Amino acid sequence: MKLEIQSSAKLTQLAELIKDISVAMLTTAHDSGLMTSRPMSPLLMDTDGAIWFFTDRTSAKTEHLDAMNLSFVEASDATYVSISGTGRVVDDRGKIESLWSAFARPWFPDGKDSVNLVLLRIEPHLAEYWDAPKSKMVRFLAVGASIVAGKSIGMGDHAVLSDLKGYSTVSSTPSN
């Protein structure tokens, strides 16, 4: 994913957490009211923290833009990030051209000129993350120490980044 310089410290922190994760699960509400998820490859995190994806304009996800969630997981590094926000479909051929990559061709066989190819821009409002020590051995020892002590020791960071787009929802939560 390409990263632009972020407009705030919170967005910079968020960008650092997800910059090397190549697939996110995008969750939206289904017409039935149930949640549905699908894998998506992020293309860009712009200066406002919006995350851009290619999508098909006829996809059901383009009808459920009011509430979206992105889940990023890097299990080998024990990094987990959940981003809630809203989406917007953008049909900008110049932007599509600038973000185009051959890796998108399996979904859009006609390339960047595919008739239904558009961009999905997800604007983050709230993010929550869990980031444990990178070493599996350190994580294993932290779990053992936590069991013995009866409390969390060295289990990593957990925080909520709120007010990313002017929404003031949650500022902090206890670690789990």
N, C-alpha and C positions, 0 to 999 in steps of 0.2 A: 504494500500500500504506500502510495506517495503521501508525504506529510508536508503541509505548509506550516509556517511559523504560527503558533497559536496565539489567540488574542487575550488569554488569561493564564494565570498559574494553574488553575484547576484543569483547564483544557490541555495544557502542556503535560501535566501529570497523567491525564487520561491517555494522551497520545503515546507517551512513553510506555504505558502498560500494554497497549494493543498494537504497536507499530510492527511487530514481527509475527503477528498472528494472521495467517493468510485466509482463514475461513471463519465466518461468524454465522450463528444460527439466528435467522430473523423470524420473530414470532409476531403474528397478528391474530385478530379475532376472525374466526370463520363466520360465514353467514348464519350458522346454527348457534352461534354464541360460544362455541368451544374454541380453544386456542389451537393454532396450527403453526408449525415451524418448518423452515427450509434453509439449507445451507446457501450462503451467499459469499462471494469474494469481494472484499472491500477494495476500492480503487484509489480513494483519496480521502484524507481528513483535511478539510479546508481550514482556513484561518479562523472561522467561526465555530469550528469543532464539528461541522456537519460531515457525515460520512456518506460517500457516494458509491453507488453500485450501478451496473448495467441491469436492465430488466426489460421484459416484454410488456408493451403498453396494454396488452390484453390479459395479462396475468391477474389473478384474483387479488394479489397483494396490493395492486394499485387502487383497489376499491376500499381499502382499510387503512387509510393513512393517518387517522386521528390518534391512534395509540399503537406504537410499535416498540418492540424490544429486540435488542441485539445482545447475544451472548457470545463472548469470546473466551476460549479456553486454550491454555497452553499447559497441558497436564504435566509434561516433563519438567516444567519450571514451577509448577503449582501456582499458576496465575489464572485467576477467574475474574471476568469483568462482565457486568450486566449494565446495559445502557437503555434507558427508557426515553422515548421521545415521539416526535411526529414526523411524518413523511410528506414528500412533495414529488410529483412526477415532473421532470424537466426534459423538454424536447429541444435541446440546444446542439445542433450538428457540430459546431465548433468545439464545444466541450467534449462531445462524444469522440470526435477525432483526436483531441489531445489526450484522452484517457484510453483510447483503443489499444488493445494488445491481442496478439494471435491467440492467447489463451481463452479469449471469449468466443472464438470462431465455432466451437462445437455447439454452442447455444444459438449463435447467430451466423448461420452458414454463408449469408450474403455479406458478411463483414460489417464494417461500420456503416454501410449503406442499407442494412436490413431495414425494411419498412417499419417494423414494430419495435425497433431498438430505441429505447429511451433511457434516461437516467433516473434513478431513485435517490433522492437526497434526504437523509434522515438527520434531523436536527435533535441533538441530545438535550434533554431537560434535567435528567437525573442519572447518575452513574453510581454503581456500588462495586467495590472490588475486594478481592481477597488475594493477597500476594505473600506467599510463604518463602522461607529461605530457598534459594535455588538448588542447593545440594540435597539429594535424596537422603544422604547419611545425616545431615544436620536436621532435616525434617523428622527422620526416624528417631533421633536422639531427643528432639523436642517433644515428640509424642510420649516417649518413655518418661522423660522428666515431668511432663504434665500429669501423667498417670500417678506417678509416685507422689507428687506434690498436691494432687487433687485440685489443681488449677492450671490455667493455660500459661505455659512458659515457652517463649521463643517460637510461637506458632506462626508468626508473620503479622502482616498488616491487614487490617480490615477498615474500610472507611466508606462513607457516602459522600459523594460530591454533588451537592445540590445547587440549585439556582444557576444552572449552566446556561439557561436561556430565559432568565427572569422568573422562573418558577421557584418559589420558596416552599419546599415540601419537608425535607428531612435534612438535618444538619449533621447528626451523628447517631450511631446506633452501637449498642454493646457488641463486642466481638463474640463470635460463636465458636 
